Amino acid sequence: MLWTIVIILLILWLLGAFGGRVFSGFPKTGNWVHVLIVIVVILVLLNLLGLI
């Protein structure tokens, strides 16, 4: 379940980071891109440490 959430957040981050360049009509996300990647990194670290 955790890896599913991580993959979804990573895909959303990639869309936010590169979506404006690939799809011209894609909305600009601003700082949300960075928030998503921080959440993904924290979840992966917690999982690797065995806390989740």
PDB file of N, CA, C and O in Angstrom:
ATOM      1  N   MET A   1       0.828  -1.199   0.000  1.00  0.00           N
ATOM      2  CA  MET A   1       0.000   0.000   0.000  1.00  0.00           C
ATOM      3  C   MET A   1       0.868   1.257   0.000  1.00  0.00           C
ATOM      4  O   MET A   1       0.579   2.225  -0.704  1.00  0.00           O
ATOM      5  N   LEU A   2       1.937   1.228   0.802  1.00  0.00           N
ATOM      6  CA  LEU A   2       2.809   2.400   0.865  1.00  0.00           C
ATOM      7  C   LEU A   2       3.474   2.663  -0.480  1.00  0.00           C
ATOM      8  O   LEU A   2       3.595   3.812  -0.905  1.00  0.00           O
ATOM      9  N   TRP A   3       3.904   1.595  -1.148  1.00  0.00           N
ATOM     10  CA  TRP A   3       4.572   1.789  -2.433  1.00  0.00           C
ATOM     11  C   TRP A   3       3.601   2.313  -3.486  1.00  0.00           C
ATOM     12  O   TRP A   3       4.010   3.034  -4.395  1.00  0.00           O
ATOM     13  N   THR A   4       2.338   1.965  -3.378  1.00  0.00           N
ATOM     14  CA  THR A   4       1.343   2.512  -4.296  1.00  0.00           C
ATOM     15  C   THR A   4       1.215   4.012  -4.115  1.00  0.00           C
ATOM     16  O   THR A   4       1.152   4.757  -5.093  1.00  0.00           O
ATOM     17  N   ILE A   5       1.176   4.457  -2.871  1.00  0.00           N
ATOM     18  CA  ILE A   5       1.089   5.896  -2.583  1.00  0.00           C
ATOM     19  C   ILE A   5       2.341   6.609  -3.075  1.00  0.00           C
ATOM     20  O   ILE A   5       2.255   7.693  -3.650  1.00  0.00           O
ATOM     21  N   VAL A   6       3.506   6.004  -2.850  1.00  0.00           N
ATOM     22  CA  VAL A   6       4.758   6.602  -3.301  1.00  0.00           C
ATOM     23  C   VAL A   6       4.785   6.732  -4.813  1.00  0.00           C
ATOM     24  O   VAL A   6       5.210   7.762  -5.337  1.00  0.00           O
ATOM     25  N   ILE A   7       4.344   5.715  -5.513  1.00  0.00           N
ATOM     26  CA  ILE A   7       4.341   5.763  -6.980  1.00  0.00           C
ATOM     27  C   ILE A   7       3.375   6.821  -7.488  1.00  0.00           C
ATOM     28  O   ILE A   7       3.692   7.549  -8.428  1.00  0.00           O
ATOM     29  N   ILE A   8       2.198   6.915  -6.874  1.00  0.00           N
ATOM     30  CA  ILE A   8       1.221   7.929  -7.280  1.00  0.00           C
ATOM     31  C   ILE A   8       1.781   9.323  -7.042  1.00  0.00           C
ATOM     32  O   ILE A   8       1.661  10.190  -7.908  1.00  0.00           O
ATOM     33  N   LEU A   9       2.389   9.553  -5.885  1.00  0.00           N
ATOM     34  CA  LEU A   9       2.974  10.864  -5.602  1.00  0.00           C
ATOM     35  C   LEU A   9       4.119  11.179  -6.558  1.00  0.00           C
ATOM     36  O   LEU A   9       4.277  12.323  -6.985  1.00  0.00           O
ATOM     37  N   LEU A  10       4.909  10.178  -6.891  1.00  0.00           N
ATOM     38  CA  LEU A  10       6.006  10.393  -7.829  1.00  0.00           C
ATOM     39  C   LEU A  10       5.492  10.747  -9.219  1.00  0.00           C
ATOM     40  O   LEU A  10       6.047  11.623  -9.882  1.00  0.00           O
ATOM     41  N   ILE A  11       4.445  10.076  -9.660  1.00  0.00           N
ATOM     42  CA  ILE A  11       3.848  10.395 -10.966  1.00  0.00           C
ATOM     43  C   ILE A  11       3.276  11.807 -10.958  1.00  0.00           C
ATOM     44  O   ILE A  11       3.443  12.553 -11.923  1.00  0.00           O
ATOM     45  N   LEU A  12       2.605  12.173  -9.875  1.00  0.00           N
ATOM     46  CA  LEU A  12       2.078  13.541  -9.777  1.00  0.00           C
ATOM     47  C   LEU A  12       3.202  14.562  -9.769  1.00  0.00           C
ATOM     48  O   LEU A  12       3.072  15.636 -10.356  1.00  0.00           O
ATOM     49  N   TRP A  13       4.311  14.232  -9.104  1.00  0.00           N
ATOM     50  CA  TRP A  13       5.447  15.137  -9.093  1.00  0.00           C
ATOM     51  C   TRP A  13       6.023  15.307 -10.490  1.00  0.00           C
ATOM     52  O   TRP A  13       6.341  16.422 -10.906  1.00  0.00           O
ATOM     53  N   LEU A  14       6.158  14.197 -11.216  1.00  0.00           N
ATOM     54  CA  LEU A  14       6.683  14.274 -12.578  1.00  0.00           C
ATOM     55  C   LEU A  14       5.760  15.087 -13.484  1.00  0.00           C
ATOM     56  O   LEU A  14       6.229  15.871 -14.310  1.00  0.00           O
ATOM     57  N   LEU A  15       4.456  14.902 -13.331  1.00  0.00           N
ATOM     58  CA  LEU A  15       3.510  15.697 -14.123  1.00  0.00           C
ATOM     59  C   LEU A  15       3.609  17.169 -13.778  1.00  0.00           C
ATOM     60  O   LEU A  15       3.533  18.021 -14.662  1.00  0.00           O
ATOM     61  N   GLY A  16       3.777  17.474 -12.507  1.00  0.00           N
ATOM     62  CA  GLY A  16       3.906  18.862 -12.098  1.00  0.00           C
ATOM     63  C   GLY A  16       5.201  19.486 -12.562  1.00  0.00           C
ATOM     64  O   GLY A  16       5.231  20.657 -12.941  1.00  0.00           O
ATOM     65  N   ALA A  17       6.278  18.710 -12.535  1.00  0.00           N
ATOM     66  CA  ALA A  17       7.580  19.248 -12.914  1.00  0.00           C
ATOM     67  C   ALA A  17       7.715  19.425 -14.421  1.00  0.00           C
ATOM     68  O   ALA A  17       8.272  20.422 -14.882  1.00  0.00           O
ATOM     69  N   PHE A  18       7.206  18.461 -15.194  1.00  0.00           N
ATOM     70  CA  PHE A  18       7.423  18.492 -16.637  1.00  0.00           C
ATOM     71  C   PHE A  18       6.141  18.591 -17.450  1.00  0.00           C
ATOM     72  O   PHE A  18       6.193  18.640 -18.679  1.00  0.00           O
ATOM     73  N   GLY A  19       5.002  18.623 -16.791  1.00  0.00           N
ATOM     74  CA  GLY A  19       3.727  18.644 -17.499  1.00  0.00           C
ATOM     75  C   GLY A  19       3.517  19.874 -18.351  1.00  0.00           C
ATOM     76  O   GLY A  19       2.944  19.788 -19.437  1.00  0.00           O
ATOM     77  N   GLY A  20       3.978  21.029 -17.869  1.00  0.00           N
ATOM     78  CA  GLY A  20       3.827  22.267 -18.634  1.00  0.00           C
ATOM     79  C   GLY A  20       4.632  22.277 -19.913  1.00  0.00           C
ATOM     80  O   GLY A  20       4.253  22.928 -20.887  1.00  0.00           O
ATOM     81  N   ARG A  21       5.747  21.554 -19.915  1.00  0.00           N
ATOM     82  CA  ARG A  21       6.576  21.499 -21.118  1.00  0.00           C
ATOM     83  C   ARG A  21       6.041  20.491 -22.127  1.00  0.00           C
ATOM     84  O   ARG A  21       6.154  20.687 -23.337  1.00  0.00           O
ATOM     85  N   VAL A  22       5.455  19.406 -21.611  1.00  0.00           N
ATOM     86  CA  VAL A  22       4.974  18.338 -22.491  1.00  0.00           C
ATOM     87  C   VAL A  22       3.588  18.678 -23.029  1.00  0.00           C
ATOM     88  O   VAL A  22       3.350  18.586 -24.234  1.00  0.00           O
ATOM     89  N   PHE A  23       2.672  19.070 -22.144  1.00  0.00           N
ATOM     90  CA  PHE A  23       1.309  19.424 -22.527  1.00  0.00           C
ATOM     91  C   PHE A  23       1.125  20.917 -22.307  1.00  0.00           C
ATOM     92  O   PHE A  23       1.204  21.389 -21.173  1.00  0.00           O
ATOM     93  N   SER A  24       0.883  21.660 -23.367  1.00  0.00           N
ATOM     94  CA  SER A  24       0.810  23.118 -23.247  1.00  0.00           C
ATOM     95  C   SER A  24      -0.378  23.569 -22.400  1.00  0.00           C
ATOM     96  O   SER A  24      -0.318  24.638 -21.791  1.00  0.00           O
ATOM     97  N   GLY A  25      -1.454  22.786 -22.344  1.00  0.00           N
ATOM     98  CA  GLY A  25      -2.625  23.166 -21.572  1.00  0.00           C
ATOM     99  C   GLY A  25      -2.588  22.723 -20.122  1.00  0.00           C
ATOM    100  O   GLY A  25      -3.539  22.960 -19.378  1.00  0.00           O
ATOM    101  N   PHE A  26      -1.494  22.079 -19.708  1.00  0.00           N
ATOM    102  CA  PHE A  26      -1.389  21.573 -18.339  1.00  0.00           C
ATOM    103  C   PHE A  26      -1.214  22.737 -17.369  1.00  0.00           C
ATOM    104  O   PHE A  26      -0.413  23.634 -17.631  1.00  0.00           O
ATOM    105  N   PRO A  27      -1.951  22.744 -16.247  1.00  0.00           N
ATOM    106  CA  PRO A  27      -1.858  23.887 -15.322  1.00  0.00           C
ATOM    107  C   PRO A  27      -0.503  23.950 -14.622  1.00  0.00           C
ATOM    108  O   PRO A  27       0.140  22.925 -14.393  1.00  0.00           O
ATOM    109  N   LYS A  28      -0.079  25.173 -14.287  1.00  0.00           N
ATOM    110  CA  LYS A  28       1.165  25.381 -13.548  1.00  0.00           C
ATOM    111  C   LYS A  28       0.908  25.058 -12.078  1.00  0.00           C
ATOM    112  O   LYS A  28      -0.091  25.499 -11.510  1.00  0.00           O
ATOM    113  N   THR A  29       1.808  24.290 -11.459  1.00  0.00           N
ATOM    114  CA  THR A  29       1.575  23.844 -10.086  1.00  0.00           C
ATOM    115  C   THR A  29       2.417  24.573  -9.051  1.00  0.00           C
ATOM    116  O   THR A  29       2.110  24.505  -7.861  1.00  0.00           O
ATOM    117  N   GLY A  30       3.459  25.263  -9.465  1.00  0.00           N
ATOM    118  CA  GLY A  30       4.257  26.035  -8.530  1.00  0.00           C
ATOM    119  C   GLY A  30       4.964  25.199  -7.484  1.00  0.00           C
ATOM    120  O   GLY A  30       5.660  24.237  -7.811  1.00  0.00           O
ATOM    121  N   ASN A  31       4.783  25.571  -6.215  1.00  0.00           N
ATOM    122  CA  ASN A  31       5.510  24.923  -5.129  1.00  0.00           C
ATOM    123  C   ASN A  31       4.969  23.550  -4.765  1.00  0.00           C
ATOM    124  O   ASN A  31       5.620  22.828  -4.009  1.00  0.00           O
ATOM    125  N   TRP A  32       3.820  23.164  -5.265  1.00  0.00           N
ATOM    126  CA  TRP A  32       3.260  21.848  -4.951  1.00  0.00           C
ATOM    127  C   TRP A  32       4.160  20.735  -5.438  1.00  0.00           C
ATOM    128  O   TRP A  32       4.164  19.645  -4.865  1.00  0.00           O
ATOM    129  N   VAL A  33       4.913  20.988  -6.472  1.00  0.00           N
ATOM    130  CA  VAL A  33       5.839  19.981  -6.996  1.00  0.00           C
ATOM    131  C   VAL A  33       6.858  19.622  -5.924  1.00  0.00           C
ATOM    132  O   VAL A  33       7.155  18.444  -5.721  1.00  0.00           O
ATOM    133  N   HIS A  34       7.389  20.610  -5.246  1.00  0.00           N
ATOM    134  CA  HIS A  34       8.399  20.365  -4.230  1.00  0.00           C
ATOM    135  C   HIS A  34       7.805  19.703  -2.997  1.00  0.00           C
ATOM    136  O   HIS A  34       8.457  18.873  -2.363  1.00  0.00           O
ATOM    137  N   VAL A  35       6.593  20.055  -2.656  1.00  0.00           N
ATOM    138  CA  VAL A  35       5.924  19.426  -1.516  1.00  0.00           C
ATOM    139  C   VAL A  35       5.728  17.940  -1.777  1.00  0.00           C
ATOM    140  O   VAL A  35       5.953  17.123  -0.885  1.00  0.00           O
ATOM    141  N   LEU A  36       5.315  17.581  -2.974  1.00  0.00           N
ATOM    142  CA  LEU A  36       5.110  16.176  -3.317  1.00  0.00           C
ATOM    143  C   LEU A  36       6.407  15.375  -3.237  1.00  0.00           C
ATOM    144  O   LEU A  36       6.410  14.261  -2.714  1.00  0.00           O
ATOM    145  N   ILE A  37       7.499  15.921  -3.743  1.00  0.00           N
ATOM    146  CA  ILE A  37       8.745  15.167  -3.720  1.00  0.00           C
ATOM    147  C   ILE A  37       9.259  15.012  -2.302  1.00  0.00           C
ATOM    148  O   ILE A  37       9.851  13.982  -1.979  1.00  0.00           O
ATOM    149  N   VAL A  38       9.054  16.001  -1.444  1.00  0.00           N
ATOM    150  CA  VAL A  38       9.469  15.880  -0.039  1.00  0.00           C
ATOM    151  C   VAL A  38       8.658  14.793   0.654  1.00  0.00           C
ATOM    152  O   VAL A  38       9.209  14.021   1.439  1.00  0.00           O
ATOM    153  N   ILE A  39       7.355  14.720   0.375  1.00  0.00           N
ATOM    154  CA  ILE A  39       6.513  13.679   0.967  1.00  0.00           C
ATOM    155  C   ILE A  39       6.975  12.302   0.511  1.00  0.00           C
ATOM    156  O   ILE A  39       7.035  11.377   1.321  1.00  0.00           O
ATOM    157  N   VAL A  40       7.301  12.148  -0.760  1.00  0.00           N
ATOM    158  CA  VAL A  40       7.777  10.866  -1.284  1.00  0.00           C
ATOM    159  C   VAL A  40       9.083  10.466  -0.603  1.00  0.00           C
ATOM    160  O   VAL A  40       9.238   9.313  -0.200  1.00  0.00           O
ATOM    161  N   VAL A  41      10.008  11.387  -0.473  1.00  0.00           N
ATOM    162  CA  VAL A  41      11.298  11.074   0.144  1.00  0.00           C
ATOM    163  C   VAL A  41      11.115  10.673   1.609  1.00  0.00           C
ATOM    164  O   VAL A  41      11.743   9.721   2.072  1.00  0.00           O
ATOM    165  N   ILE A  42      10.268  11.384   2.334  1.00  0.00           N
ATOM    166  CA  ILE A  42      10.015  11.058   3.741  1.00  0.00           C
ATOM    167  C   ILE A  42       9.384   9.677   3.870  1.00  0.00           C
ATOM    168  O   ILE A  42       9.787   8.896   4.732  1.00  0.00           O
ATOM    169  N   LEU A  43       8.411   9.364   3.035  1.00  0.00           N
ATOM    170  CA  LEU A  43       7.774   8.049   3.097  1.00  0.00           C
ATOM    171  C   LEU A  43       8.756   6.920   2.784  1.00  0.00           C
ATOM    172  O   LEU A  43       8.732   5.877   3.437  1.00  0.00           O
ATOM    173  N   VAL A  44       9.601   7.124   1.806  1.00  0.00           N
ATOM    174  CA  VAL A  44      10.583   6.090   1.460  1.00  0.00           C
ATOM    175  C   VAL A  44      11.580   5.901   2.598  1.00  0.00           C
ATOM    176  O   VAL A  44      11.916   4.767   2.939  1.00  0.00           O
ATOM    177  N   LEU A  45      12.058   6.999   3.191  1.00  0.00           N
ATOM    178  CA  LEU A  45      13.004   6.884   4.297  1.00  0.00           C
ATOM    179  C   LEU A  45      12.384   6.194   5.506  1.00  0.00           C
ATOM    180  O   LEU A  45      13.023   5.347   6.131  1.00  0.00           O
ATOM    181  N   LEU A  46      11.159   6.546   5.836  1.00  0.00           N
ATOM    182  CA  LEU A  46      10.482   5.899   6.955  1.00  0.00           C
ATOM    183  C   LEU A  46      10.281   4.405   6.700  1.00  0.00           C
ATOM    184  O   LEU A  46      10.393   3.584   7.611  1.00  0.00           O
ATOM    185  N   ASN A  47       9.985   4.074   5.458  1.00  0.00           N
ATOM    186  CA  ASN A  47       9.810   2.658   5.114  1.00  0.00           C
ATOM    187  C   ASN A  47      11.131   1.898   5.198  1.00  0.00           C
ATOM    188  O   ASN A  47      11.168   0.765   5.676  1.00  0.00           O
ATOM    189  N   LEU A  48      12.198   2.510   4.742  1.00  0.00           N
ATOM    190  CA  LEU A  48      13.506   1.861   4.788  1.00  0.00           C
ATOM    191  C   LEU A  48      13.982   1.674   6.231  1.00  0.00           C
ATOM    192  O   LEU A  48      14.659   0.694   6.541  1.00  0.00           O
ATOM    193  N   LEU A  49      13.629   2.610   7.105  1.00  0.00           N
ATOM    194  CA  LEU A  49      14.011   2.501   8.515  1.00  0.00           C
ATOM    195  C   LEU A  49      13.109   1.538   9.280  1.00  0.00           C
ATOM    196  O   LEU A  49      13.399   1.187  10.424  1.00  0.00           O
ATOM    197  N   GLY A  50      12.026   1.114   8.654  1.00  0.00           N
ATOM    198  CA  GLY A  50      11.124   0.161   9.283  1.00  0.00           C
ATOM    199  C   GLY A  50      10.139   0.796  10.248  1.00  0.00           C
ATOM    200  O   GLY A  50       9.570   0.102  11.090  1.00  0.00           O
ATOM    201  N   LEU A  51       9.929   2.093  10.143  1.00  0.00           N
ATOM    202  CA  LEU A  51       8.999   2.783  11.043  1.00  0.00           C
ATOM    203  C   LEU A  51       7.565   2.745  10.545  1.00  0.00           C
ATOM    204  O   LEU A  51       6.636   3.055  11.291  1.00  0.00           O
ATOM    205  N   ILE A  52       7.383   2.370   9.300  1.00  0.00           N
ATOM    206  CA  ILE A  52       6.015   2.287   8.752  1.00  0.00           C
ATOM    207  C   ILE A  52       5.714   0.836   8.449  1.00  0.00           C
ATOM    208  O   ILE A  52       4.622   0.517   7.980  1.00  0.00           O
TER     209      ILE A  52
END
